[in-house]
């Protein structure tokens, strides 16, 4: 009976206007995620759990629209009740019935499938290339969010908004997220990253910022399969050269002072200098200079910047440069963050398909243009009630538009040193009004 109920709901829960993104997200994955979290829809609610999953994803696509408007834009109400608008309170209650764990599970299942397939198509010398990096995201300044997530504290006082710490792993050559973790602001990036080690597949290369370079973590990572890493060295990292592999290319040994680990650790150190930058050293577990040439590794390390570009795509374009995401409760924040990660991957999958047809790398398709066209297409399809058989042709037209919005090739000679664009204001910061306790 429960199985049949899920099938009945799934048959009406996915709107035609989302067909372009739906084809990437198997309904069985949604049902599996809901079952795993203990959330099932047995009776015919106005907005069943399967629909709420798409609502949370739609909240990321339509950043400036209120949630009841998102329901209307995506045709998420059941067909027999579309003559009236959903009340905001009903939408909020529907969201509250969906635990964030269900969306987290859905992201994990889909990201593992999509990123592995994408990284496999763009290997470097037989290795799938991934990048890891961290960032922070602002959340609404409610007492619950501030207590749960915290924020930055400086001599000027507490930050204006609570913040969430985020660490993500990405298939660098397609920008598809393979793993995603978040926690309160005071949890460090390296702590969050430890949860990601096991999610890296064999025959892969992970490129890290030097902030993640912790000996015991990397040694454990190397020993868990045919997994390799590449990182810039820290200024205080010390080693002894045991063999010259080539010009500015050395086999080195580091001392390890960790209980339960070997006392020494062999690595490869590659020294190089780029115009306008100080001399740098890369450390890597790839020890064979013939199989993995130093010059190629230097170029490959700088693909790590693709993770920064991915974060920019999320914050600047997907979230429309808003100060904070919209959820005022910690549970809503967690739910919304998973929805943002899934929505980003769905857009990137459409871009990857367009790039394949254009015979170009996925990074040559404009994310901003793709997002705008996908939203326009959803809005255009919504009012037409098209037959399912006509959807593929519409999506083909969409991909033709995407192919016309190809970015020019990267100009590697350009230099953008990090600098502060504007200084902090001299005006005092507006602080939240303290909540008054009711008088007896």
N, C-alpha and C positions, 0 to 999 in steps of 0.2 A: 504493500500500500504506500509506504513512504517512497519507495523507488518510483512508483508510477506518478506520485504527486510531484516529485522533482522533475520528471520528464514533462509532465503537463505544463509546469511553470516555465521550464526552459524553452518550450515551444513558443511561448508568447512573450518571453522576457527580453529578448534581444531585438532592439529596434532596427528596422531596415536602414535608417539613416546612419547607423554605425557599421554598416556592412564592411566598409573598407578596413576598419580596425578589427572587427569581429573575426575575420578569417584568420587572424594571427592568434586569437585567444580562444582556444578550444573550450566549448561549454563544459566538457567533462572536467577540465582543470578547475573551473569555477565551482562545480558541484563537489569536487574532491576537496577543495579548500574549505568550503562551507561545512562539509561533513567532518573534516579534521578538527575544525574549531568548535564543533558541536552546534552549529547553526544550520537549521533546515527550515524550509518553508513548506508546511503541510497544507494549511488552509490558504485560500486565495486572498491574500492581503492586497490592498490597493498598490503597495509598493513592496514586492517580495524581496528577499535577500539577494537573489541573483540580479535584480534591477539595481539594488543599492550599490553593488559592486561597480556597475557602470556609472552610477551617479557620482561616486567618489572619483572615478577616473575622469568623468566629465567636469568635475570641479576644477581639475588641473587644466583642462583644455579651455574652459570658459572662466578665466580667472576673475574677471570683473563682474560676472553675473551672480545674483543671489541664487541660493540652491534651488528654490522653487522654480526659478526661471530655467535653471539647468535641466530640471525634470521635463519642463515643457519643450526646450530646445531639442532634447534627445528622444522625445516621445517615449518616456519611461513608464507612464501610467499604463495599466492594463487596457487592452483594446475596448472592452465593454464599458469603460468608465472615462473615456477621453473627452467627454463633453463638458467636464468641469475641471477647473484647475486644482492642483494639490495645495492644501493649506501648508504653510511653512511649518506649523507644529507637527503635522503628520510626517513631513519629510525628516524633521529632526528626530522624531521617535523611531523612524525607520533606520536612521543612521545609528542610533543608540543600540538597536537590536543586533547590529553587525559588529562583532569584535574585531579589533585591528589585527589580531592574529590570523584571521582568515585571509586578509589582504596580504599579510606578510608571507603566508604560505603560498598564496597564488603568485606573488612576485618571485619567490625562490624557485618554484617549479618552472615557471615560464622563462625566467632569466637564465637558468641552467641550460635549457633547450636552445634558446635563441642565441645566447652569447657563444656557446660552444660551436654551433653551426657557423656563426659569423666569423669567429676567430679561426676556425679550421680553413675557411676559404681564403684567408689572408696570412698564411704562415710566413715566418722568416726562418729560412734554413731548417725547416721541419718543426719549428716551435711556434705554438700559438702565443701571440703577444698580448699581454694584459698590462694595465697600469693601475696603480692604487694612489689615492690621495684623499685628503680630508678637507672639510670646510665647516662653516656654521650657517645656520638658518634662523631667522628671527621668527618668533611666534607671538600672538597677541598678548598684550600685557594684562592678563587677568591674574588675580591672586593665586589661583590654582596652578596656572602655568609657571608663575614665578617661583612658587614653592617647589614644584616638581623638577623644573629644568634649570633654574638659576640663570646666571648671566655673568657678564664681565664686570669686574670691580676695579676701579682706578682711583687716582687721587681726586678725580672729579665726582666720584660717587658711583652708584650702580648704573649699569647700562639701561638705556631707555626701554629696551624690550628684553624679555627672557630669550634665551638662545638654546638651540639644539645642536649638539655635536654630531657631525655626519662623516662617515668614511665609506667610500664606494670603490669597487673594482670594476674596470671597464675594458671591454675588447677595444684596444686603442684604435684600430683601423676602421671601425664602424661606429664607435661611440655607444654601443649597446652595453648597458650595465649588466654585469654578471653577478654582482653581490652588492648589498646595501645594508648598512647598519647605522643606527643612531642611538643617542643616549643624552643624558643631561650635559650641560655645558662643561661641568667640571670633570667629566670622564675624558681621559686623554685619547688622542688619535691612535697611539700604539696599543692601548688597551682594547679599543674597539676592533683594531685590525687583527688581533689574535683570533677572533671568531671567524675570520675569512680564510685562514691558512688552508683549512681542509677543503674549501670549495674550489681551490685551484686544481684544474685537471692535470693529468700527466702530460709529458711532452709539451710543457709550456714555459714561458719566460715572463716573469713579473718584473715590471720596472717601477722602482720606488723612489720617492724623495728621501734624502738622507735622514730626515727626522725619524723614519721607520727602522733605521739601521741599528738593531739590537742583536748582539751576538747570539744569545740563546734562542731567540725567535728564528733567526735565519738558519742556524744549524739544524734546528728541529724541522724547518721547512725543507731543507735540502734532503733530509733523511726520510721524507715521507713519500718518495716516489721520484720519477724522473722530472723534477721540477727545478727550474733555475731562476736566478734573480740578477738584477743589474741595478746599481745604485751609485750615487755620488758619495764620496767619502766625507766624513766629518773632519773638521779642522784638527780635532784632538785624537784622531785615529792613528795608531802607531803600528808599524809592521817591520819585518826584516825581509830583505830581498834574498831569495834562495836560488833564483835562476833568471837570466835575461832571455826573454822570449822574442825580443825584437826592439826596435827603437821605441822608447817610451812605453814599453810593454814588459811587465815583470810578473814572475810568479813569486808571491810573498807569503809569509806566515804570520799570523796574529796569535798572541797569547790569549787564552781563554781562562778566566778565573770564575767559573761557575760550577757548583757541585753537580756531579752526575754527567758532566760533559767532558769531551777530550780537552787536554791542556793546550793544544795548538790547533790552528785552523788554517788550511791552505786556501788562498784566494788568488785571483789575478788582478793586478793593478795596472790601469791604462791611464797615462798622463797625456793631457792635450790642452791646447789654448785656442780659444776663439777670439776673433778680432773684437776689441772693445770690452773683453772680460778677463778677469784674472785666470791664471793657470789652474786647472782642475784635475782631479783624479777620480776615475771610475773604478769601483770594485765590483767583481762579478764571480759567480760560481762556474762560468764557462771558461775552462782552463786551456782548451785546445786552440792555439792561435791560427792554425790552418783551417780548421772547421769553422771557427768563429773569428774572422779577421777584426783586428782592433779598430780599423777605420770605420767598418760597418757598425760596430758596437757604439762608437761615439755618435754616429748619426742616429742610430736607433734610440739611444738614451733620450735624445731631444724630442722624440715622439711622445714622451711622458707629458708634454705640455697639452696633449689632446685631452687629458682629464680636466685640466683647467678650463679648456674651451667648452667641455661638456657641462661643467658647473655653470659657466656663463650662459649657455643655452637654456639651462633650467631657470636660473634666477632672473636673467635679463629678458628673455623672450617668453618662455612658458609661464612664468609667474609675473610677467609684465612689470618688473621692477617695483613691485609692491614692497612696502616696508616689512610686512610679515604675512605669513599664511593666515587663513581665516578662522581656524578652530580655536575656541576659547577654553576648551577643556583638554587635559592631557590625553585622554582616550581619543578625542577627536583629532588632536595633533598627530598622534601615531597613525591613525587611520588615514589621515590626509597625506602624510609623508609617503606611505606605501602607495597610495593612489597616484601621487606625482611621479614616483619611480616607474610604475607600470605604464602610465600615460607617455612618459618620455621614451620608453622602449618601444611602444607601439608606433610612435611617430618615426623613430629611427628605423624601424623595420620597413615602413613604407618608403623611406628615403633610400634604404639599401636596395630595395626592389627597383626603384627608379634608376639608381646608379648602375645596377647590373644591366638594365636594358640599354642605358646610354654608354655602357662599356667604360665606366669611370669609377674611381674609388668613391665610397660613400661620403667621405669628407669634402668632396667637390660639389655636394648638393647643399643649398642654403637652408639651414634649419628654420630661420625666420620665415622665409617664403613658403616652405613646406607646411609649417604650422598654420599659416594664414590660409593656404589653399585647402587643407584638410578641413578646417573649421567652416570655410565657405561651402565646401562640397556637402558636409553634413547638413548645414542649414538649407541648401538647395534641395537635397533629396527629401528632407523632412516633410515638405508639403505636397509631395507628388505621389506618395503611396505606391511606389514602383513595385512591379513584380520582381521576385528574387532573381529570375533569369536575366534581367536587364542590368543587374548590379555590376557584373564583371566589366561590361563595356564602359560603364560610367567610371569605374576605377582605372580603366585603361586610359581614358581621357585625362583623369587626374594625373597619372604618371607621365603622360605626354607634357602636361603643363610643368611638372616638376623638372623634366629633362631640359626645358627651356630656361630654367632658373639655375643654371650651372655656375658655380663660383670659379673665378680664374685660378690658375695654379698658384700655389703658395710662393711668396717671394722670400726665400730663406736669407737674403742679404739684409733684410730689415732688422733693426735692433730696437727693442722696447724695454729699456731699463725700468725697474720698478721704482716708483716715486709717488709721493703724496700729491694729488691733484689740487686739493684745496685744504686749508688748515681748519682745525676745529673752530667753531664759533666762540666768540668771547662772551656771548650772552649766557646767562644761567640756564641750565636745562630744566624743562618742565617736568616735574616729578609727579608720579601718580598720587591722587588724593587718598589719604588713609581711610580705610573703611571704618565707619563709626559703629560702635556696638550699641544695640538698642538699649535704651534705659528701661529699668524695671518700673 
